[in-house]
């Protein structure tokens, strides 16, 4: 299982990363970093409605696990702690790089599936507004397609999809006022599971 971005360094999840990512608030924080280049504990506290000391604690856990890092270039002074997400793709595990803790790896997959289900619920709730014409702005897309491929052909398709997403992200002007964060979940399974 991969959150891959073509051309970036690949990092295999450690036990510390798995433990850090397992907490629901920390997953929300990671998603917040996907929307914002850098954050302070006060930013996280305000955006997620938590106490600043709680935000600070969870930011340190994410940093200790290697999921985020300090961004001193954005600090106002030496006491100002600013954080940014770590560059590179994060991979959960697989046959060539087994997950260090199977129970934590399974819990993480369940957490990712729960996040995916929450997103699908939002899409389903919004869809009638769009289909009826009451809403005209696009907020989601759902596409389903069956394809008969070999495992290597499927891997090649997924690499191309990741490359297209990376190309779009890299080409985006961060100052464009029409830019919005998009969660892109691609779910694929063959008929053997």
C-alpha positions, 0 to 999 in steps of 0.5 A: 500500500502506497501514498506514492508521488513519482520521482520522490524519495520513498520511505517505508513506515516505521513502528513509530510512524504507524503508532503516530498515524493511528491517532485520529487527531494526528490523521486530521493534522496530516490532512491539514498539512496537505492543505497548508504549506506550514503550520504552527500549533496555534494554527492547528488548534484553531483549524481543528478546534483543539487546545493549543497544548494538545496540538503542540503535543501531537505535532511533536509526536508526528515530528518524533515519528518522522512524519513532519519536520520543523520549518524554521524558514517560516518562523517569526523568531527563534522561539516560533515553532513552525512545522511542514510535512516531510517530503517524499512518499510514505509506503506502508509495506509489502512483500519486499518491505514487510510492515514492522508491526502487522497489528499496527499496519492492519490498524492503519489500513482500517483507519485509512478505510474509515477516512475513505468511507467518510469521504464517500459519505460526503460525496454521496450527500453532495451528489443529489445537489449536483445531479438536480442542478441546485449546485453547479460547482464541482466538489467531487467525482466518482468513477468506476471502471473494470479493467482486465490487466496483469499485475505488472500492467496494473502497477504501470497504470498506478505509476502513471496515475501518480505521475499525472497527479504529481504533475498537476500538483507541481504545476499548480500556482499556490496563489491561485484563489480558486485552488482548493485541497482535494482528497484523491482516493483511488480504490482498486481491488481484483476479484480474488479478495 
